[in-house]
Amino acid sequence: MYRETMNNFPDIRLNLGDYIDAFISWLTEAGAGVFDFIYFISVNTINGINDFLDLFPWWLFIFIVIALGWFFQKWSSGLIYGAFIFIIGAFGLWSEMMTTLAIIIAAVLICLIIGIPLGIIMAFSHRFSIVMRPILDAMQTMPSFIYLIPAIFFFGLGNVSAIFATIIYAVPPVVRLTELAIRGVSPAMVESAQSFGSSKAQTLWKVQLPQAVPTIMAGVNQTTMMALAMVVIASMVGAGGLGAQVLVAINRVDISLGAEAGLSIVFLAIIIDRMTNGFANKIQRHRRVTS
């Protein structure tokens, strides 16, 4: 009886999806010039980064990875990271790795350009923070596949759509942690700076941001890892790189290719995670020494 009552829902249809579809269609037509400009900038950015990475011979690229691992952590870590990169090349996925790195670098740079200023504004404006928090919640909890739909509408298939979807999915952590970092600066330090005549801008640049860098770097790390997590999903809209190889392996049920491409993504994730953490720790240690 209870089940029958629950199933007899009133014949009401809320056509919210139709309104969203109409809005996206209107936005695609009205903002065609803007989207074409974004597409042009994005394509040239990705191609520029990819071409720059391709300038390095494989042995020099591996040497740079080893040197960075040694600088940010220790020599053994650098050797391990270099071995990971060599293994990816031995899988025959060197070009795909470079494409994936280009997409991630472009997406993360745009996320930082958007996210850090938004986080700073949220830290200084409580009202703006209240408005942004549910938006960020929705961006993080919405299934990531959903972002591929407007990406295709705005930019068609390809790497630009992949970056668009990746930005929506990956930008919230750096926004949230930037706000948290600025708010977490000691009020005594802020008051001390202001008592010496510092303006709000001077206090931000010379006191709050330097103190907030370690937490902001944690946000950068999370954003980068989330961008890397999107490489397989983004391949569904025509993005190249390692994610495309995973998608091909799924379609062909090719266990060999899937294992190699999947391990390559894991190796990249480990390297990027340890590098960004090492960079944040370096900054933290330098700040402690100089303070």
C-alpha positions in Angstrom: 0.0 0.0 0.0 2.8 2.3 0.9 4.7 1.6 -2.3 1.5 2.3 -4.4 1.1 5.6 -2.7 4.7 6.6 -3.3 4.5 5.6 -7.0 1.3 7.7 -7.6 3.3 11.0 -7.9 1.3 13.9 -9.3 1.5 14.3 -13.1 3.9 17.3 -12.9 6.8 17.9 -15.2 9.4 20.4 -14.3 11.2 21.1 -17.6 14.3 22.7 -16.1 16.6 20.8 -18.5 14.7 22.4 -21.5 15.3 25.9 -20.1 19.0 25.1 -19.6 19.3 23.7 -23.1 17.7 26.9 -24.5 20.0 29.1 -22.5 23.1 27.1 -23.7 21.9 27.3 -27.3 21.4 31.1 -27.0 24.7 31.6 -25.3 26.5 29.6 -28.0 25.0 31.9 -30.7 25.3 35.2 -28.8 28.8 34.6 -27.7 30.2 33.0 -30.8 32.8 35.6 -31.2 34.0 35.3 -27.6 34.1 31.5 -27.9 36.0 31.7 -31.1 38.6 33.9 -29.5 38.9 31.6 -26.5 39.3 28.7 -28.9 42.0 30.5 -30.8 43.9 31.4 -27.6 43.6 27.9 -26.1 44.6 26.1 -29.3 47.7 28.2 -29.7 48.6 27.9 -26.0 48.3 24.1 -26.1 50.3 23.9 -29.3 52.9 26.3 -28.0 53.4 24.3 -24.8 53.5 21.0 -26.8 56.0 22.4 -29.3 58.1 23.7 -26.4 58.2 20.3 -24.7 59.0 18.6 -28.0 62.1 20.8 -28.3 63.8 18.7 -25.6 65.5 15.4 -26.6 64.2 12.5 -24.6 67.5 12.2 -22.7 67.5 15.9 -21.8 63.9 15.8 -20.6 64.7 12.8 -18.4 67.7 14.6 -17.0 65.6 17.7 -16.2 63.1 15.5 -14.4 65.9 13.9 -12.4 67.4 17.3 -11.5 64.0 18.7 -10.4 63.3 15.6 -8.3 66.8 15.9 -6.7 66.3 19.7 -6.0 62.8 19.4 -4.6 63.3 16.2 -2.6 66.4 14.0 -2.8 68.6 12.3 -5.4 67.0 8.9 -5.1 63.5 10.4 -5.8 64.9 12.1 -8.9 66.3 8.8 -10.2 62.9 7.1 -9.6 61.1 9.9 -11.5 63.5 9.7 -14.3 63.0 5.9 -14.5 59.2 6.5 -14.6 59.6 8.8 -17.6 61.9 6.4 -19.3 59.4 3.6 -18.9 56.6 5.7 -20.4 58.9 6.3 -23.4 59.7 2.6 -23.6 55.9 1.9 -23.8 55.9 3.9 -27.0 53.8 6.7 -25.4 56.3 9.5 -25.4 54.3 11.7 -27.8 51.0 11.0 -25.9 52.7 11.9 -22.6 53.8 15.3 -24.0 50.3 16.0 -25.2 48.9 15.1 -21.8 51.4 17.4 -20.1 50.6 20.2 -22.5 46.8 19.9 -21.7 47.5 19.7 -17.9 49.9 22.7 -17.9 47.5 24.8 -19.9 44.5 23.9 -17.8 46.3 24.4 -14.5 47.7 27.8 -15.6 44.2 29.0 -16.5 42.9 27.5 -13.2 45.5 29.5 -11.2 44.8 32.7 -13.2 41.1 32.4 -12.4 41.2 30.7 -9.0 43.7 32.6 -6.9 42.1 36.1 -7.5 38.7 34.6 -6.8 40.0 33.1 -3.6 41.5 36.5 -2.6 38.2 38.3 -3.3 36.3 35.7 -1.3 38.7 36.1 1.7 38.0 39.9 1.7 34.3 39.8 0.9 32.0 37.7 3.1 29.0 38.3 0.8 30.9 37.2 -2.3 32.1 34.1 -0.4 28.5 33.2 0.5 27.5 33.4 -3.1 30.5 31.5 -4.4 30.5 28.6 -2.0 27.4 26.8 -3.3 28.7 27.4 -6.9 32.0 25.7 -5.9 30.1 22.9 -4.2 28.1 22.3 -7.4 31.2 22.3 -9.5 32.8 19.7 -7.3 29.8 17.4 -6.8 28.4 17.5 -10.4 29.4 14.4 -12.3 32.4 15.3 -14.4 30.9 13.8 -17.5 28.3 16.6 -17.5 30.9 19.2 -18.2 31.7 17.6 -21.5 28.2 18.5 -22.9 28.6 22.3 -22.8 32.2 22.0 -23.8 31.2 20.3 -27.1 28.5 23.0 -27.7 31.0 25.9 -27.2 34.2 24.5 -28.7 33.4 21.3 -30.6 35.6 18.2 -30.2 39.2 18.5 -29.4 41.7 19.6 -26.7 40.0 22.9 -26.1 36.8 21.2 -24.9 39.0 19.0 -22.7 40.6 22.1 -21.1 37.2 23.8 -20.6 35.8 20.7 -18.8 39.0 20.3 -16.8 38.9 23.9 -15.6 35.4 23.6 -14.3 36.2 20.4 -12.5 39.7 21.4 -11.2 39.4 25.1 -10.2 37.5 24.8 -6.9 40.4 23.5 -4.7 42.7 26.4 -5.5 39.8 28.9 -4.9 38.9 27.3 -1.5 42.4 26.9 -0.2 43.4 30.4 -1.3 40.5 31.9 0.6 41.4 29.6 3.6 45.0 30.6 3.4 44.3 34.4 3.4 41.8 34.1 6.2 44.2 32.0 8.2 46.9 34.6 8.4 47.5 35.8 11.9 45.3 38.9 12.6 48.2 40.3 14.8 50.5 40.3 11.7 47.9 42.1 9.6 47.2 44.7 12.4 50.9 45.2 12.8 51.4 45.9 9.1 48.5 48.3 9.0 49.7 50.1 12.1 52.9 50.9 10.2 50.9 52.6 7.5 50.5 49.7 5.0 47.5 49.9 2.7 45.3 46.9 2.1 47.1 46.1 -1.1 50.5 46.4 0.5 49.4 44.2 3.4 48.1 41.6 1.0 51.3 41.5 -1.2 53.9 41.8 1.6 52.2 40.0 4.5 49.2 37.9 3.7 50.2 36.3 0.5 53.8 35.3 1.6 52.3 33.7 4.7 49.6 32.0 2.7 51.8 30.5 0.0 52.2 27.0 1.6 48.4 26.5 1.8 47.9 28.0 -1.7 50.5 25.5 -3.0 48.4 22.7 -1.5 45.5 24.0 -3.5 47.7 24.1 -6.6 48.6 20.5 -5.9 45.0 19.4 -5.6 44.0 21.3 -8.7 46.8 19.7 -10.7 45.9 16.2 -9.6 42.2 16.8 -10.4 43.2 18.1 -13.8 45.2 14.9 -14.4 42.3 12.8 -13.2 40.3 14.3 -16.1 42.6 13.1 -18.9 40.7 9.9 -19.5 37.2 11.6 -19.3 38.4 14.4 -21.5 39.4 11.9 -24.2 35.7 11.3 -24.8 35.5 14.8 -26.4 38.5 14.2 -28.7 41.4 15.1 -26.4 44.6 13.5 -27.3 47.3 12.1 -25.0 47.4 9.2 -22.6 43.6 9.4 -21.9 42.9 8.7 -25.6 45.0 5.6 -25.4 43.0 4.4 -22.4 39.8 5.0 -24.3 41.1 3.1 -27.3 42.1 0.2 -25.1 38.6 0.2 -23.6 36.9 0.1 -27.0 39.2 -2.7 -28.3 39.3 -4.5 -24.9 43.1 -4.3 -25.3 44.5 -5.2 -21.9 48.1 -4.6 -22.9 47.5 -1.0 -24.1 45.2 -0.2 -21.2 47.8 -1.4 -18.7 50.6 0.6 -20.3 48.6 3.8 -20.7 47.1 3.4 -17.2 50.5 2.9 -15.6 51.8 5.9 -17.5 49.1 8.1 -16.0 49.9 6.8 -12.6 53.6 7.5 -13.1 52.8 11.1 -14.2 50.5 11.5 -11.2 53.2 10.4 -8.8 55.8 12.7 -10.3 53.5 15.8 -10.4 52.2 15.2 -6.9 55.7 14.8 -5.4 57.1 17.7 -7.3 54.4 20.2 -6.3 54.6 19.0 -2.7 58.4 19.3 -2.7 58.0 22.9 -4.1 55.6 23.8 -1.3 57.9 22.3 1.3 60.9 24.3 -0.1 58.9 27.5 0.1 57.9 26.6 3.7 61.4 25.9 4.8 62.7 29.1 3.1 60.1 31.1 4.9 61.0 29.7 8.3 64.7 30.4 7.7 64.1 34.0 6.6 61.5 34.8 9.3 
